[in-house]
């Protein structure tokens, strides 16, 4: 029998190198068969809350007074106030004002001047004798009115905005008008339109205008005459019944 070596080859299998691991492919896991998420989009309806039904604020805007706004502002302040007032109210009448505008200015603030008194006041300062006041005339009137108001306030010792009988008499005496008690009572009854036994500023100015006018007429009529058949008090008393 022939001799058989232990190995058929000179080296045993795998001698000197390692056998690479088998190249098995990775396991073939089947793809997930779960269907993609079919959740519908959110169907929540939009908010159906009605809009706020609160009414808007009905509070009026603050009434800040504009500079020299009211056309009815009376000319009782400073001369600058009077100038601005006049320029505003006379803009549509060619820079002049008549009796209605002057009367509306005098008749605010608790005063109530008659048209007849307003006409007399206007005629005292109407330089053109056309029934209108221009700016210069009006400023003269403003100064006169301020003087009368200051005199009224000076005599108003009770600070009641009214002149009592003794205060009115003192004012007349200061202008050298010497009249009897009887005539004085006629004057008070005629010009105390509110029947309170006292005169307001408007009453006081009306009475002052009347007495001054009566005095002027009396002096003109009696001048140059040797005798007079009546005195000023009697003349004034007669005049009260004519106004």
Phi and psi restraints in degrees (value plus and minus 20) as a CYANA .aco file:
   2 UNK   PHI     -94.8   -54.8
   2 UNK   PSI     131.7   171.7
   3 UNK   PHI     -95.5   -55.5
   3 UNK   PSI     112.1   152.1
   4 UNK   PHI    -131.7   -91.7
   4 UNK   PSI     100.4   140.4
   5 UNK   PHI     -84.4   -44.4
   5 UNK   PSI     141.3   181.3
   6 UNK   PHI     -81.1   -41.1
   6 UNK   PSI     -51.7   -11.7
   7 UNK   PHI    -146.6  -106.6
   7 UNK   PSI     127.5   167.5
   8 UNK   PHI     -95.3   -55.3
   8 UNK   PSI     -38.2     1.8
   9 UNK   PHI    -140.7  -100.7
   9 UNK   PSI     139.7   179.7
  10 UNK   PHI     -85.5   -45.5
  10 UNK   PSI     -45.9    -5.9
  11 UNK   PHI    -143.9  -103.9
  11 UNK   PSI     126.4   166.4
  12 UNK   PHI     -90.6   -50.6
  12 UNK   PSI     134.1   174.1
  13 UNK   PHI     -78.0   -38.0
  13 UNK   PSI     116.8   156.8
  14 UNK   PHI      61.2   101.2
  14 UNK   PSI     -13.6    26.4
  15 UNK   PHI     -93.6   -53.6
  15 UNK   PSI     107.6   147.6
  16 UNK   PHI      68.4   108.4
  16 UNK   PSI     -28.1    11.9
  17 UNK   PHI    -171.0  -131.0
  17 UNK   PSI     140.8   180.8
  18 UNK   PHI    -123.5   -83.5
  18 UNK   PSI     126.7   166.7
  19 UNK   PHI     -99.8   -59.8
  19 UNK   PSI     104.3   144.3
  20 UNK   PHI     -81.1   -41.1
  20 UNK   PSI     128.8   168.8
  21 UNK   PHI     -84.1   -44.1
  21 UNK   PSI     131.7   171.7
  22 UNK   PHI     -79.6   -39.6
  22 UNK   PSI     124.4   164.4
  23 UNK   PHI    -110.8   -70.8
  23 UNK   PSI      40.5    80.5
  24 UNK   PHI     -93.9   -53.9
  24 UNK   PSI     112.8   152.8
  25 UNK   PHI     -88.2   -48.2
  25 UNK   PSI     135.7   175.7
  26 UNK   PHI     -84.4   -44.4
  26 UNK   PSI     133.3   173.3
  27 UNK   PHI     -80.3   -40.3
  27 UNK   PSI     119.2   159.2
  28 UNK   PHI    -111.3   -71.3
  28 UNK   PSI      61.4   101.4
  29 UNK   PHI     -90.4   -50.4
  29 UNK   PSI     111.4   151.4
  30 UNK   PHI     -86.3   -46.3
  30 UNK   PSI     124.1   164.1
  31 UNK   PHI     -80.3   -40.3
  31 UNK   PSI     131.0   171.0
  32 UNK   PHI     -82.0   -42.0
  32 UNK   PSI     111.6   151.6
  33 UNK   PHI    -116.1   -76.1
  33 UNK   PSI     -12.7    27.3
  34 UNK   PHI     -89.7   -49.7
  34 UNK   PSI     109.4   149.4
  35 UNK   PHI     -86.3   -46.3
  35 UNK   PSI     130.8   170.8
  36 UNK   PHI     -78.6   -38.6
  36 UNK   PSI     134.8   174.8
  37 UNK   PHI     -80.3   -40.3
  37 UNK   PSI     103.9   143.9
  38 UNK   PHI    -127.2   -87.2
  38 UNK   PSI       6.5    46.5
  39 UNK   PHI     -84.4   -44.4
  39 UNK   PSI     106.4   146.4
  40 UNK   PHI     -88.4   -48.4
  40 UNK   PSI     134.1   174.1
  41 UNK   PHI     -80.2   -40.2
  41 UNK   PSI     137.2   177.2
  42 UNK   PHI     -78.9   -38.9
  42 UNK   PSI     106.9   146.9
  43 UNK   PHI    -125.8   -85.8
  43 UNK   PSI       1.4    41.4
  44 UNK   PHI     -83.6   -43.6
  44 UNK   PSI     107.5   147.5
  45 UNK   PHI     -87.5   -47.5
  45 UNK   PSI     132.3   172.3
  46 UNK   PHI     -80.5   -40.5
  46 UNK   PSI     137.9   177.9
  47 UNK   PHI     -79.6   -39.6
  47 UNK   PSI     106.6   146.6
  48 UNK   PHI    -120.5   -80.5
  48 UNK   PSI      -3.0    37.0
  49 UNK   PHI     -84.5   -44.5
  49 UNK   PSI     107.9   147.9
  50 UNK   PHI     -85.5   -45.5
  50 UNK   PSI     130.7   170.7
  51 UNK   PHI     -81.3   -41.3
  51 UNK   PSI     136.6   176.6
  52 UNK   PHI     -79.5   -39.5
  52 UNK   PSI     108.0   148.0
  53 UNK   PHI    -118.8   -78.8
  53 UNK   PSI      -5.5    34.5
  54 UNK   PHI     -86.3   -46.3
  54 UNK   PSI     107.0   147.0
  55 UNK   PHI     -84.9   -44.9
  55 UNK   PSI     130.4   170.4
  56 UNK   PHI     -82.4   -42.4
  56 UNK   PSI     135.5   175.5
  57 UNK   PHI     -80.1   -40.1
  57 UNK   PSI     108.9   148.9
  58 UNK   PHI    -118.3   -78.3
  58 UNK   PSI      -9.5    30.5
  59 UNK   PHI     -87.8   -47.8
  59 UNK   PSI     110.1   150.1
  60 UNK   PHI     -87.7   -47.7
  60 UNK   PSI     132.5   172.5
  61 UNK   PHI     -83.1   -43.1
  61 UNK   PSI     134.1   174.1
  62 UNK   PHI     -79.5   -39.5
  62 UNK   PSI     116.7   156.7
  63 UNK   PHI    -111.3   -71.3
  63 UNK   PSI      52.6    92.6
  64 UNK   PHI     -93.9   -53.9
  64 UNK   PSI     106.2   146.2
  65 UNK   PHI     -92.6   -52.6
  65 UNK   PSI     105.1   145.1
  66 UNK   PHI     -89.0   -49.0
  66 UNK   PSI     142.8   182.8
  67 UNK   PHI     -85.6   -45.6
  67 UNK   PSI     102.8   142.8
  68 UNK   PHI      32.3    72.3
  68 UNK   PSI      19.3    59.3
  69 UNK   PHI     -87.0   -47.0
  69 UNK   PSI     -71.7   -31.7
  70 UNK   PHI     -93.1   -53.1
  70 UNK   PSI     113.2   153.2
  71 UNK   PHI     -89.2   -49.2
  71 UNK   PSI     -39.0     1.0
  72 UNK   PHI    -109.8   -69.8
  72 UNK   PSI     -14.0    26.0
  73 UNK   PHI     -79.4   -39.4
  73 UNK   PSI     103.8   143.8
  74 UNK   PHI     -93.6   -53.6
  74 UNK   PSI     128.2   168.2
  75 UNK   PHI    -100.2   -60.2
  75 UNK   PSI      42.2    82.2
  76 UNK   PHI    -133.3   -93.3
  76 UNK   PSI     -21.3    18.7
  77 UNK   PHI    -113.9   -73.9
  77 UNK   PSI    -162.3  -122.3
  78 UNK   PHI     -95.8   -55.8
  78 UNK   PSI     150.4   190.4
  79 UNK   PHI     -84.6   -44.6
  79 UNK   PSI     -53.1   -13.1
  80 UNK   PHI     -85.5   -45.5
  80 UNK   PSI     -59.9   -19.9
  81 UNK   PHI     -80.5   -40.5
  81 UNK   PSI     -65.2   -25.2
  82 UNK   PHI     -82.9   -42.9
  82 UNK   PSI     -59.4   -19.4
  83 UNK   PHI     -82.4   -42.4
  83 UNK   PSI     -68.1   -28.1
  84 UNK   PHI     -85.6   -45.6
  84 UNK   PSI     -60.5   -20.5
  85 UNK   PHI     -81.0   -41.0
  85 UNK   PSI     -66.8   -26.8
  86 UNK   PHI     -82.0   -42.0
  86 UNK   PSI     -63.9   -23.9
  87 UNK   PHI     -81.5   -41.5
  87 UNK   PSI     -53.5   -13.5
  88 UNK   PHI     -92.6   -52.6
  88 UNK   PSI     -68.7   -28.7
  89 UNK   PHI     -98.3   -58.3
  89 UNK   PSI     -39.4     0.6
  90 UNK   PHI    -118.6   -78.6
  90 UNK   PSI     -16.2    23.8
  91 UNK   PHI     -80.8   -40.8
  91 UNK   PSI     -57.7   -17.7
  92 UNK   PHI    -110.3   -70.3
  92 UNK   PSI     -19.6    20.4
  93 UNK   PHI    -144.2  -104.2
  93 UNK   PSI       8.5    48.5
  94 UNK   PHI      51.1    91.1
  94 UNK   PSI       9.2    49.2
  95 UNK   PHI      57.7    97.7
  95 UNK   PSI       5.7    45.7
  96 UNK   PHI    -159.4  -119.4
  96 UNK   PSI     137.1   177.1
  97 UNK   PHI    -150.7  -110.7
  97 UNK   PSI     131.8   171.8
  98 UNK   PHI    -131.4   -91.4
  98 UNK   PSI    -186.3  -146.3
  99 UNK   PHI     -81.1   -41.1
  99 UNK   PSI     -65.5   -25.5
 100 UNK   PHI     -78.8   -38.8
 100 UNK   PSI     -64.4   -24.4
 101 UNK   PHI     -87.2   -47.2
 101 UNK   PSI     -63.1   -23.1
 102 UNK   PHI     -84.6   -44.6
 102 UNK   PSI     -59.5   -19.5
 103 UNK   PHI     -86.0   -46.0
 103 UNK   PSI     -59.9   -19.9
 104 UNK   PHI     -85.8   -45.8
 104 UNK   PSI     -52.5   -12.5
 105 UNK   PHI     -90.3   -50.3
 105 UNK   PSI     -59.0   -19.0
 106 UNK   PHI     -95.1   -55.1
 106 UNK   PSI     -46.0    -6.0
 107 UNK   PHI    -113.4   -73.4
 107 UNK   PSI       1.1    41.1
 108 UNK   PHI    -129.6   -89.6
 108 UNK   PSI     147.6   187.6
 109 UNK   PHI      54.9    94.9
 109 UNK   PSI       6.4    46.4
 110 UNK   PHI      71.0   111.0
 110 UNK   PSI     -23.8    16.2
 111 UNK   PHI    -114.1   -74.1
 111 UNK   PSI     137.4   177.4
 112 UNK   PHI    -165.9  -125.9
 112 UNK   PSI      64.0   104.0
 113 UNK   PHI    -103.7   -63.7
 113 UNK   PSI     115.3   155.3
 114 UNK   PHI     -91.8   -51.8
 114 UNK   PSI     139.8   179.8
 115 UNK   PHI     -83.4   -43.4
 115 UNK   PSI     -55.3   -15.3
 116 UNK   PHI     -82.7   -42.7
 116 UNK   PSI     -62.9   -22.9
 117 UNK   PHI     -87.1   -47.1
 117 UNK   PSI     -60.5   -20.5
 118 UNK   PHI     -81.8   -41.8
 118 UNK   PSI     -60.2   -20.2
 119 UNK   PHI     -82.7   -42.7
 119 UNK   PSI     -60.3   -20.3
 120 UNK   PHI     -85.5   -45.5
 120 UNK   PSI     -61.8   -21.8
 121 UNK   PHI     -82.0   -42.0
 121 UNK   PSI     -65.1   -25.1
 122 UNK   PHI     -83.8   -43.8
 122 UNK   PSI     -61.6   -21.6
 123 UNK   PHI     -85.5   -45.5
 123 UNK   PSI     -45.5    -5.5
 124 UNK   PHI     -86.6   -46.6
 124 UNK   PSI     -45.4    -5.4
 125 UNK   PHI    -142.3  -102.3
 125 UNK   PSI     -10.3    29.7
 126 UNK   PHI    -101.7   -61.7
 126 UNK   PSI      70.1   110.1
 127 UNK   PHI     -86.8   -46.8
 127 UNK   PSI     -49.4    -9.4
 128 UNK   PHI    -113.4   -73.4
 128 UNK   PSI     -23.5    16.5
 129 UNK   PHI      31.7    71.7
 129 UNK   PSI      26.4    66.4
 130 UNK   PHI    -141.9  -101.9
 130 UNK   PSI      -6.8    33.2
 131 UNK   PHI      56.9    96.9
 131 UNK   PSI      -4.4    35.6
 132 UNK   PHI    -155.1  -115.1
 132 UNK   PSI     136.3   176.3
 133 UNK   PHI    -132.6   -92.6
 133 UNK   PSI     107.6   147.6
 134 UNK   PHI    -107.0   -67.0
 134 UNK   PSI    -195.9  -155.9
 135 UNK   PHI     -81.5   -41.5
 135 UNK   PSI     -64.5   -24.5
 136 UNK   PHI     -81.8   -41.8
 136 UNK   PSI     -64.1   -24.1
 137 UNK   PHI     -79.2   -39.2
 137 UNK   PSI     -64.3   -24.3
 138 UNK   PHI     -85.8   -45.8
 138 UNK   PSI     -58.9   -18.9
 139 UNK   PHI     -86.8   -46.8
 139 UNK   PSI     -53.2   -13.2
 140 UNK   PHI     -84.7   -44.7
 140 UNK   PSI     -63.5   -23.5
 141 UNK   PHI     -81.1   -41.1
 141 UNK   PSI     -61.6   -21.6
 142 UNK   PHI     -78.5   -38.5
 142 UNK   PSI     -62.9   -22.9
 143 UNK   PHI     -86.6   -46.6
 143 UNK   PSI     -59.7   -19.7
 144 UNK   PHI     -83.1   -43.1
 144 UNK   PSI     -66.2   -26.2
 145 UNK   PHI     -82.2   -42.2
 145 UNK   PSI     -60.9   -20.9
 146 UNK   PHI     -82.7   -42.7
 146 UNK   PSI     -60.1   -20.1
 147 UNK   PHI     -83.0   -43.0
 147 UNK   PSI     -63.4   -23.4
 148 UNK   PHI     -84.8   -44.8
 148 UNK   PSI     -59.5   -19.5
 149 UNK   PHI     -87.9   -47.9
 149 UNK   PSI     -59.6   -19.6
 150 UNK   PHI     -83.1   -43.1
 150 UNK   PSI     -61.1   -21.1
 151 UNK   PHI     -84.4   -44.4
 151 UNK   PSI     -60.0   -20.0
 152 UNK   PHI     -82.2   -42.2
 152 UNK   PSI     -67.3   -27.3
 153 UNK   PHI     -84.5   -44.5
 153 UNK   PSI     -54.4   -14.4
 154 UNK   PHI     -85.1   -45.1
 154 UNK   PSI     -60.3   -20.3
 155 UNK   PHI     -97.9   -57.9
 155 UNK   PSI     -39.3     0.7
 156 UNK   PHI     -99.5   -59.5
 156 UNK   PSI      54.0    94.0
 157 UNK   PHI     -89.3   -49.3
 157 UNK   PSI     -43.7    -3.7
 158 UNK   PHI    -104.5   -64.5
 158 UNK   PSI     -26.6    13.4
 159 UNK   PHI      34.2    74.2
 159 UNK   PSI      21.8    61.8
 160 UNK   PHI    -122.5   -82.5
 160 UNK   PSI     -17.9    22.1
 161 UNK   PHI      43.4    83.4
 161 UNK   PSI       0.9    40.9
 162 UNK   PHI    -164.1  -124.1
 162 UNK   PSI     128.1   168.1
 163 UNK   PHI    -120.5   -80.5
 163 UNK   PSI     100.8   140.8
 164 UNK   PHI     -93.4   -53.4
 164 UNK   PSI     152.2   192.2
 165 UNK   PHI     -75.9   -35.9
 165 UNK   PSI     -65.7   -25.7
 166 UNK   PHI     -87.7   -47.7
 166 UNK   PSI     -51.0   -11.0
 167 UNK   PHI     -91.1   -51.1
 167 UNK   PSI     -57.7   -17.7
 168 UNK   PHI     -86.1   -46.1
 168 UNK   PSI     -63.4   -23.4
 169 UNK   PHI     -81.9   -41.9
 169 UNK   PSI     -59.8   -19.8
 170 UNK   PHI     -82.8   -42.8
 170 UNK   PSI     -57.4   -17.4
 171 UNK   PHI     -86.3   -46.3
 171 UNK   PSI     -61.1   -21.1
 172 UNK   PHI     -85.9   -45.9
 172 UNK   PSI     -61.6   -21.6
 173 UNK   PHI     -84.3   -44.3
 173 UNK   PSI     -53.7   -13.7
 174 UNK   PHI     -83.9   -43.9
 174 UNK   PSI     -43.4    -3.4
 175 UNK   PHI    -120.3   -80.3
 175 UNK   PSI      -3.4    36.6
 176 UNK   PHI      46.8    86.8
 176 UNK   PSI       5.8    45.8
 177 UNK   PHI    -112.4   -72.4
 177 UNK   PSI      86.6   126.6
 178 UNK   PHI    -120.8   -80.8
 178 UNK   PSI      88.1   128.1
 179 UNK   PHI    -149.4  -109.4
 179 UNK   PSI     135.7   175.7
 180 UNK   PHI     -95.1   -55.1
 180 UNK   PSI     145.4   185.4
 181 UNK   PHI     -81.6   -41.6
 181 UNK   PSI     -57.2   -17.2
 182 UNK   PHI     -82.4   -42.4
 182 UNK   PSI     -67.4   -27.4
 183 UNK   PHI     -85.5   -45.5
 183 UNK   PSI     -58.5   -18.5
 184 UNK   PHI     -81.4   -41.4
 184 UNK   PSI     -61.1   -21.1
 185 UNK   PHI     -85.2   -45.2
 185 UNK   PSI     -55.8   -15.8
 186 UNK   PHI     -81.5   -41.5
 186 UNK   PSI     -64.0   -24.0
 187 UNK   PHI     -82.1   -42.1
 187 UNK   PSI     -65.8   -25.8
 188 UNK   PHI     -82.3   -42.3
 188 UNK   PSI     -63.9   -23.9
 189 UNK   PHI     -86.1   -46.1
 189 UNK   PSI     -53.9   -13.9
 190 UNK   PHI     -92.6   -52.6
 190 UNK   PSI     -59.1   -19.1
 191 UNK   PHI    -123.4   -83.4
 191 UNK   PSI     -27.4    12.6
 192 UNK   PHI    -104.0   -64.0
 192 UNK   PSI      58.8    98.8
 193 UNK   PHI     -89.2   -49.2
 193 UNK   PSI     -43.0    -3.0
 194 UNK   PHI    -109.4   -69.4
 194 UNK   PSI     -23.2    16.8
 195 UNK   PHI      34.7    74.7
 195 UNK   PSI      29.0    69.0
 196 UNK   PHI    -135.1   -95.1
 196 UNK   PSI     -12.5    27.5
 197 UNK   PHI      52.5    92.5
 197 UNK   PSI      -0.3    39.7
 198 UNK   PHI    -173.9  -133.9
 198 UNK   PSI     143.2   183.2
 199 UNK   PHI    -133.8   -93.8
 199 UNK   PSI     113.7   153.7
 200 UNK   PHI    -101.0   -61.0
 200 UNK   PSI     159.1   199.1
 201 UNK   PHI     -79.1   -39.1
 201 UNK   PSI     -63.7   -23.7
 202 UNK   PHI     -84.3   -44.3
 202 UNK   PSI     -62.3   -22.3
 203 UNK   PHI     -82.4   -42.4
 203 UNK   PSI     -62.4   -22.4
 204 UNK   PHI     -83.1   -43.1
 204 UNK   PSI     -63.0   -23.0
 205 UNK   PHI     -87.2   -47.2
 205 UNK   PSI     -61.2   -21.2
 206 UNK   PHI     -81.9   -41.9
 206 UNK   PSI     -63.5   -23.5
 207 UNK   PHI     -84.9   -44.9
 207 UNK   PSI     -61.4   -21.4
 208 UNK   PHI     -82.0   -42.0
 208 UNK   PSI     -61.7   -21.7
 209 UNK   PHI     -82.8   -42.8
 209 UNK   PSI     -62.7   -22.7
 210 UNK   PHI     -84.4   -44.4
 210 UNK   PSI     -67.8   -27.8
 211 UNK   PHI     -83.9   -43.9
 211 UNK   PSI     -61.8   -21.8
 212 UNK   PHI     -84.1   -44.1
 212 UNK   PSI     -61.8   -21.8
 213 UNK   PHI     -86.3   -46.3
 213 UNK   PSI     -62.2   -22.2
 214 UNK   PHI     -82.1   -42.1
 214 UNK   PSI     -59.4   -19.4
 215 UNK   PHI     -84.8   -44.8
 215 UNK   PSI     -61.8   -21.8
 216 UNK   PHI     -81.9   -41.9
 216 UNK   PSI     -64.3   -24.3
 217 UNK   PHI     -85.4   -45.4
 217 UNK   PSI     -62.8   -22.8
 218 UNK   PHI     -82.9   -42.9
 218 UNK   PSI     -63.5   -23.5
 219 UNK   PHI     -84.8   -44.8
 219 UNK   PSI     -58.3   -18.3
 220 UNK   PHI     -88.5   -48.5
 220 UNK   PSI     -57.6   -17.6
 221 UNK   PHI     -94.0   -54.0
 221 UNK   PSI     -53.8   -13.8
 222 UNK   PHI    -111.7   -71.7
 222 UNK   PSI     -29.1    10.9
 223 UNK   PHI     -88.8   -48.8
 223 UNK   PSI     113.9   153.9
 224 UNK   PHI      63.7   103.7
 224 UNK   PSI     -23.9    16.1
 225 UNK   PHI    -113.8   -73.8
 225 UNK   PSI     124.1   164.1
 226 UNK   PHI     -91.3   -51.3
 226 UNK   PSI     -54.7   -14.7
 227 UNK   PHI    -155.7  -115.7
 227 UNK   PSI     140.2   180.2
 228 UNK   PHI    -146.6  -106.6
 228 UNK   PSI     114.8   154.8
 229 UNK   PHI    -101.9   -61.9
 229 UNK   PSI     -31.8     8.2
 230 UNK   PHI    -171.2  -131.2
 230 UNK   PSI     135.6   175.6
 231 UNK   PHI    -112.6   -72.6
 231 UNK   PSI     158.5   198.5
 232 UNK   PHI     -83.6   -43.6
 232 UNK   PSI     -57.7   -17.7
 233 UNK   PHI     -80.4   -40.4
 233 UNK   PSI     -63.4   -23.4
 234 UNK   PHI     -85.3   -45.3
 234 UNK   PSI     -61.4   -21.4
 235 UNK   PHI     -82.4   -42.4
 235 UNK   PSI     -62.2   -22.2
 236 UNK   PHI     -85.7   -45.7
 236 UNK   PSI     -61.0   -21.0
 237 UNK   PHI     -81.1   -41.1
 237 UNK   PSI     -61.8   -21.8
 238 UNK   PHI     -84.7   -44.7
 238 UNK   PSI     -58.0   -18.0
 239 UNK   PHI     -87.2   -47.2
 239 UNK   PSI     -49.2    -9.2
 240 UNK   PHI     -78.8   -38.8
 240 UNK   PSI     -56.2   -16.2
 241 UNK   PHI     -98.5   -58.5
 241 UNK   PSI     -27.4    12.6
 242 UNK   PHI    -120.1   -80.1
 242 UNK   PSI     -26.9    13.1
